[in-house]
Amino acid sequence: MGCNRLITNSDNMDVIDTMKNGGESAGAAAAIFEDCFFMGCDFPQISFEHCNRETNKVAHEFARLAKCCMTKDWIEKPMKNLVTLLIDDVTIISN
């Protein structure tokens, strides 16, 4: 895809800390962390950043849909239940 710099966000600080420490974990997900870390090594530049849940709603919804084994392609028009989240994700809030 031509990507050479990757920023990975998560609302789980434990995940971010683990990935920043080379993906090393003694927990049940150790193999997953290791795989993710080594896949990230394929990029010339990668960083792992924490974001709060509020800024991660679209990704959270995608993960929820994937967990339910829902498969649907959308290239030209997003799924209806994601439209509101996508709009909120790009709306500028000002006082």
Residue frames relative to the residue before (quaternion, step in Angstrom):
aa qw qx qy qz dx dy dz
M 1.0000 0.0000 0.0000 0.0000 0.00 0.00 0.00
G 0.5211 -0.6706 0.4019 0.3424 3.59 1.20 -0.12
C 0.4572 0.6755 -0.4620 0.3480 3.60 1.20 0.22
N 0.0332 -0.8172 0.5747 0.0281 3.56 -0.87 0.85
R 0.7283 0.2634 -0.2131 0.5956 3.59 1.29 -0.05
L 0.0565 -0.8184 0.5712 -0.0282 3.54 -0.68 1.12
I 0.0981 -0.7485 0.6535 0.0553 3.55 -0.99 0.93
T 0.1364 -0.7967 0.5878 0.0333 3.55 -0.65 1.16
N 0.1307 -0.8037 0.5794 0.0363 3.57 -0.72 1.11
S 0.0586 0.7662 -0.6396 0.0209 3.53 -1.18 0.64
D 0.3890 -0.7047 0.5367 0.2529 3.54 -1.15 0.60
N 0.6021 0.5258 -0.3564 0.4837 3.58 1.30 0.17
M 0.3457 -0.7803 0.4872 0.1849 3.57 -0.32 1.27
D 0.6015 0.5579 -0.3651 0.4401 3.62 1.07 -0.62
V 0.6366 0.5162 -0.3218 0.4740 3.58 1.02 -0.80
I 0.6596 0.5063 -0.3099 0.4611 3.60 0.88 -0.92
D 0.6615 0.5035 -0.3104 0.4611 3.60 0.88 -0.90
T 0.6471 0.5196 -0.3166 0.4594 3.59 0.97 -0.85
M 0.6883 0.4774 -0.2867 0.4648 3.58 0.88 -0.91
K 0.6398 0.5149 -0.3256 0.4686 3.59 1.05 -0.69
N 0.7070 0.4202 -0.2471 0.5123 3.57 1.21 -0.49
G 0.7041 -0.5083 0.2578 0.4236 3.57 1.06 0.72
G 0.5740 -0.6268 0.3674 0.3775 3.58 1.23 0.32
E 0.4599 0.6926 -0.4419 0.3369 3.57 1.26 0.27
S 0.1242 0.7782 -0.5988 0.1427 3.52 -0.78 1.12
A 0.3250 -0.7379 0.5575 0.1977 3.55 -1.12 0.67
G 0.5215 0.6714 -0.3905 0.3531 3.57 1.29 -0.03
A 0.7528 -0.3972 0.2975 0.4324 3.51 -1.40 -0.06
A 0.7139 0.4384 -0.2478 0.4866 3.60 1.14 -0.57
A 0.2580 0.8170 -0.4892 0.1636 3.61 1.24 0.28
A 0.6782 0.4913 -0.3032 0.4547 3.61 0.87 -0.90
I 0.6340 0.5239 -0.3293 0.4638 3.60 1.06 -0.72
F 0.6437 0.5124 -0.3191 0.4704 3.59 0.93 -0.89
E 0.6605 0.5135 -0.3080 0.4530 3.57 0.90 -0.93
D 0.6533 0.5092 -0.3111 0.4659 3.60 0.92 -0.90
C 0.6638 0.5054 -0.3049 0.4593 3.58 0.90 -0.92
F 0.6492 0.5174 -0.3233 0.4542 3.56 0.95 -0.87
F 0.7128 0.4535 -0.2739 0.4597 3.59 0.81 -0.94
M 0.5872 0.5285 -0.3764 0.4838 3.61 1.13 -0.46
G 0.6444 0.5296 -0.3118 0.4551 3.56 1.04 -0.78
C 0.5989 0.5815 -0.3501 0.4250 3.58 1.17 -0.57
D 0.5597 0.6019 -0.3871 0.4179 3.60 1.25 -0.24
F 0.6402 0.4902 -0.3192 0.4979 3.59 1.26 -0.27
P 0.5423 -0.6316 0.4369 0.3408 3.59 -0.98 0.76
Q 0.7979 0.0494 -0.0110 0.6006 3.59 1.06 -0.68
I 0.0867 0.7812 -0.6121 0.0870 3.58 -0.82 1.02
S 0.0158 -0.7786 0.6270 0.0195 3.54 -1.10 0.72
F 0.2728 -0.7400 0.5973 0.1457 3.53 -1.21 0.64
E 0.0067 -0.8227 0.5652 -0.0604 3.56 -0.65 1.14
H 0.4085 -0.6862 0.5501 0.2444 3.53 -1.13 0.76
C 0.0132 0.7561 -0.6542 -0.0084 3.55 -1.11 0.72
N 0.5119 -0.6511 0.4459 0.3393 3.58 -1.04 0.59
R 0.6985 -0.4927 0.3254 0.4044 3.56 -1.23 0.48
E 0.6140 0.5836 -0.3430 0.4059 3.57 1.01 -0.81
T 0.7312 0.4037 -0.2390 0.4952 3.62 1.00 -0.73
N 0.6851 0.4823 -0.2622 0.4788 3.56 1.29 -0.06
K 0.2910 0.8158 -0.4674 0.1767 3.60 1.24 0.31
V 0.6605 0.5088 -0.3278 0.4443 3.60 0.89 -0.86
A 0.6669 0.4854 -0.3029 0.4773 3.60 0.89 -0.90
H 0.6310 0.5372 -0.3296 0.4524 3.57 1.02 -0.80
E 0.6642 0.4951 -0.3011 0.4722 3.59 0.98 -0.83
F 0.6177 0.5281 -0.3425 0.4714 3.60 1.01 -0.75
A 0.6569 0.5036 -0.3115 0.4668 3.59 0.93 -0.87
R 0.6396 0.5214 -0.3263 0.4611 3.58 0.99 -0.81
L 0.6609 0.5002 -0.3029 0.4703 3.57 0.96 -0.87
A 0.6501 0.5109 -0.3190 0.4632 3.59 0.97 -0.79
K 0.6249 0.5468 -0.3317 0.4478 3.58 1.06 -0.75
C 0.6859 0.4597 -0.2674 0.4967 3.57 1.12 -0.68
C 0.4556 -0.7169 0.4141 0.3271 3.58 1.33 0.18
M 0.3566 0.7180 -0.5185 0.2973 3.57 1.08 0.62
T 0.0354 -0.7923 0.6090 0.0093 3.55 -0.72 0.99
K 0.2211 0.7462 -0.6012 0.1814 3.51 -0.84 1.01
D 0.2974 -0.7442 0.5719 0.1748 3.53 -0.91 0.92
W 0.0668 0.7664 -0.6388 0.0117 3.54 -1.08 0.71
I 0.0508 -0.8011 0.5959 -0.0231 3.48 -0.61 1.20
E 0.7801 0.3333 -0.1693 0.5017 3.54 0.84 -0.98
K 0.8062 0.0918 -0.0213 0.5841 3.59 1.04 -0.67
P 0.3912 -0.7399 0.4932 0.2373 3.62 -0.70 1.04
M 0.6234 -0.5216 0.4212 0.4024 3.55 -1.28 0.41
K 0.6206 -0.6065 0.3586 0.3442 3.57 -1.01 0.90
N 0.6992 0.4786 -0.2959 0.4410 3.61 0.88 -0.85
L 0.6611 0.4837 -0.3222 0.4746 3.61 1.23 -0.12
V 0.4999 0.6920 -0.4193 0.3090 3.59 1.18 -0.46
T 0.6683 0.4965 -0.3100 0.4591 3.61 0.83 -0.92
L 0.6658 0.4957 -0.3042 0.4673 3.56 0.93 -0.86
L 0.6492 0.5108 -0.3198 0.4641 3.58 0.99 -0.78
I 0.6376 0.5128 -0.3242 0.4747 3.59 1.02 -0.77
D 0.6553 0.5034 -0.3078 0.4716 3.59 0.93 -0.89
D 0.6391 0.5633 -0.3228 0.4124 3.57 1.05 -0.78
V 0.7759 0.3201 -0.1796 0.5130 3.59 1.08 -0.60
T 0.4888 0.6622 -0.4371 0.3626 3.60 1.25 0.07
I 0.3206 -0.7317 0.5721 0.1858 3.55 -0.91 0.93
I 0.2051 -0.7739 0.5916 0.0950 3.53 -0.81 1.06
S 0.0426 0.7982 -0.5992 0.0457 3.59 -0.80 0.99
N 0.3879 -0.7143 0.5414 0.2151 3.52 -1.18 0.64
